[in-house]
Amino acid sequence: MSWLLPYPLLTAALLALWLLLNQSVSPGQIILGSVLAILAAWMMAALRPQKPRIRRPVAVFRLAGIVLVDIVRSNLAVGTIILSARKPGLNAGFMTIPLDMKSPQGLAVLSIIITSTPGTIWLNYDAAKGTLLLHVLDLVDETVWIRTIKGRYERLLMEIFE
């Protein structure tokens, strides 16, 4: 049966998303969504991604809580920057952060965290050097950002994936 549904959770999630986007549970939409979801799962299987191995599931919940708080905090900070007059000392800039994490799954989750946090954008990861190029809307002190990325996110992601 795994040849038909190599990723059953992905297939179910894609079908649910299809039905939500179309705002219909008619038989035609269910059939079309199922076909598209199965085709997408087959395409995913052709890529042969490594199955992630979560070593500490409790750390996932801690990380999710930290990320949620940081996203809310970042939204407020970016809103303040946008609505207030340009203050001296607010500089957008690029910075390089050395990373110790090597797990592709951990790096993917870190890229999602950084990009979904307002005011930061993941630009590039150099696997040879193990460095991340990051753009920050309010770059005052690079060491604070390095401590934040490495201490709050990378450490927990390494606990989870490595």
C-alpha positions as CSV (number, residue, x, y, z in Angstrom):
1,M,0.0,0.0,0.0
2,S,3.0,2.3,0.5
3,W,3.4,2.5,-3.3
4,L,0.0,4.1,-3.6
5,L,0.4,6.5,-0.6
6,P,4.1,6.9,0.1
7,Y,3.3,9.9,2.4
8,P,-0.2,9.4,3.8
9,L,-0.1,12.4,6.1
10,L,1.0,14.7,3.3
11,T,-1.7,13.3,1.0
12,A,-4.4,13.9,3.7
13,A,-3.1,17.4,4.4
14,L,-3.1,18.3,0.7
15,L,-6.6,17.0,0.2
16,A,-7.8,19.0,3.2
17,L,-6.1,22.1,2.0
18,W,-7.6,21.6,-1.5
19,L,-11.1,21.3,0.0
20,L,-10.6,24.3,2.2
21,L,-9.4,26.5,-0.6
22,N,-12.3,25.4,-2.8
23,Q,-14.8,25.8,0.0
24,S,-16.6,22.7,-1.2
25,V,-16.8,19.0,-0.2
26,S,-18.6,18.0,-3.4
27,P,-17.8,14.5,-4.8
28,G,-16.0,16.1,-7.7
29,Q,-13.8,18.2,-5.6
30,I,-13.0,15.3,-3.3
31,I,-12.0,13.1,-6.3
32,L,-10.0,15.9,-8.0
33,G,-8.3,16.8,-4.7
34,S,-7.5,13.2,-4.0
35,V,-5.9,12.7,-7.4
36,L,-3.8,15.8,-7.1
37,A,-2.8,14.9,-3.5
38,I,-1.7,11.4,-4.6
39,L,0.2,12.8,-7.5
40,A,2.0,15.3,-5.3
41,A,2.9,12.5,-2.8
42,W,4.3,10.5,-5.7
43,M,6.4,13.5,-6.8
44,M,7.6,13.9,-3.2
45,A,8.6,10.2,-3.1
46,A,10.6,10.7,-6.3
47,L,12.7,13.3,-4.5
48,R,13.5,10.6,-1.8
49,P,13.8,13.0,1.1
50,Q,15.4,11.6,4.3
51,K,12.9,10.8,7.0
52,P,13.4,13.2,9.9
53,R,14.3,11.6,13.2
54,I,13.0,13.6,16.1
55,R,15.2,12.8,19.1
56,R,13.5,15.0,21.7
57,P,9.8,15.6,21.0
58,V,9.4,17.8,24.2
59,A,11.9,20.2,22.7
60,V,9.6,20.7,19.7
61,F,6.9,22.2,22.0
62,R,9.5,24.4,23.7
63,L,10.8,25.6,20.3
64,A,7.2,26.3,19.1
65,G,6.5,28.4,22.2
66,I,9.7,30.4,21.8
67,V,9.0,31.0,18.1
68,L,5.4,32.1,18.8
69,V,6.5,34.6,21.4
70,D,9.4,35.9,19.1
71,I,7.0,36.3,16.2
72,V,4.5,38.4,18.3
73,R,7.4,40.4,19.7
74,S,8.9,41.0,16.2
75,N,5.5,42.0,14.8
76,L,5.2,44.7,17.5
77,A,8.8,45.9,16.9
78,V,8.4,46.1,13.1
79,G,5.1,47.8,13.5
80,T,6.7,50.4,15.8
81,I,9.5,50.9,13.3
82,I,7.1,51.4,10.4
83,L,4.7,53.7,12.2
84,S,7.3,55.9,14.0
85,A,9.6,58.4,12.4
86,R,13.0,57.2,11.4
87,K,15.1,57.2,14.5
88,P,18.9,57.4,14.5
89,G,20.5,54.0,15.1
90,L,17.9,52.0,13.2
91,N,19.8,50.4,10.4
92,A,18.9,47.6,8.2
93,G,21.8,45.4,7.3
94,F,23.3,42.1,6.4
95,M,25.1,39.8,8.7
96,T,26.8,36.4,8.7
97,I,26.1,33.9,11.4
98,P,28.3,30.8,11.9
99,L,26.1,27.7,12.5
100,D,27.2,24.4,14.0
101,M,24.1,22.5,12.9
102,K,24.4,20.2,9.9
103,S,21.0,18.5,9.8
104,P,19.1,19.4,6.6
105,Q,15.8,19.1,8.5
106,G,17.1,21.4,11.2
107,L,18.4,23.9,8.7
108,A,15.0,23.9,6.9
109,V,13.1,24.5,10.1
110,L,15.5,27.3,11.0
111,S,15.0,28.9,7.6
112,I,11.2,28.8,8.1
113,I,11.5,30.3,11.6
114,I,13.8,33.1,10.5
115,T,11.8,34.0,7.4
116,S,8.4,33.9,9.2
117,T,9.7,36.3,11.9
118,P,9.0,39.8,10.7
119,G,12.1,41.9,10.3
120,T,14.5,39.0,9.3
121,I,15.1,37.2,6.1
122,W,17.2,34.1,5.5
123,L,19.2,34.9,2.4
124,N,21.9,32.2,1.9
125,Y,23.5,29.2,3.7
126,D,27.0,28.3,2.8
127,A,27.4,24.6,3.6
128,A,31.2,24.6,3.0
129,K,31.7,27.4,5.6
130,G,28.7,26.6,7.8
131,T,27.5,30.2,7.7
132,L,24.2,31.8,7.3
133,L,23.7,35.2,5.5
134,L,20.8,37.0,7.2
135,H,19.1,40.4,6.5
136,V,17.8,42.2,9.6
137,L,15.5,45.3,9.5
138,D,16.9,46.7,12.8
139,L,20.5,45.7,13.0
140,V,21.9,47.5,16.1
141,D,24.2,44.8,17.5
142,E,25.3,41.7,15.6
143,T,26.3,39.8,18.7
144,V,22.7,40.0,20.0
145,W,21.4,38.4,16.8
146,I,24.1,35.7,16.8
147,R,23.2,34.9,20.5
148,T,19.5,34.8,19.6
149,I,19.9,32.5,16.6
150,K,22.4,30.2,18.1
151,G,21.1,30.1,21.7
152,R,17.3,30.2,21.1
153,Y,16.9,28.3,17.9
154,E,20.0,26.4,16.8
155,R,20.5,24.8,20.2
156,L,17.0,23.5,20.4
157,L,17.0,22.4,16.7
158,M,20.2,20.4,17.3
159,E,18.5,18.8,20.3
160,I,15.6,17.8,18.1
161,F,17.3,16.7,14.9
162,E,20.9,15.8,15.7
